[in-house]
Amino acid sequence: MSESQTPYNLNELPKVAQCFPVEVHLKAGKTYSWCTCGLSRVQPFCDSEHKKLGYEENGELKLPFRSLKYTPEKDESVWFCQCKQTKNPPFCDGSHNKEAVQAKHAQTP
Ligand code: FES
């Protein structure tokens, strides 16, 4: 599949799924997959929607986004980012408060 055949515009990603974080209760030793593209319908986690972004280049499959794996060492409650603009993924760093992030959210369906 070429880039132009994907149902999404790569230049607009990652999508701002929500302009606020979500508290998640995690179990020690369990691996969680945090969505990096913003397209998952089970935010903040990955539902493999990013695989629709795959395209072939020089005979090689390119995936511009992959989920980020996180495995806590102890049971914990943390705030996962849903705007996908954090500089400390998968955790919220307050980036969702930036005007540019809120504007991007308002522009995307
Ligand atoms: S929700 Fe993304 S930085 Fe807060």
Residues whose N, C-alpha, C, O or C-beta is under 5 A from the ligand:
A	BS01	FES	Q18 C19 F20 P21 F80 C81 Q82 C83 K84 Q85 T86 C92 D93 G94 S95 H96
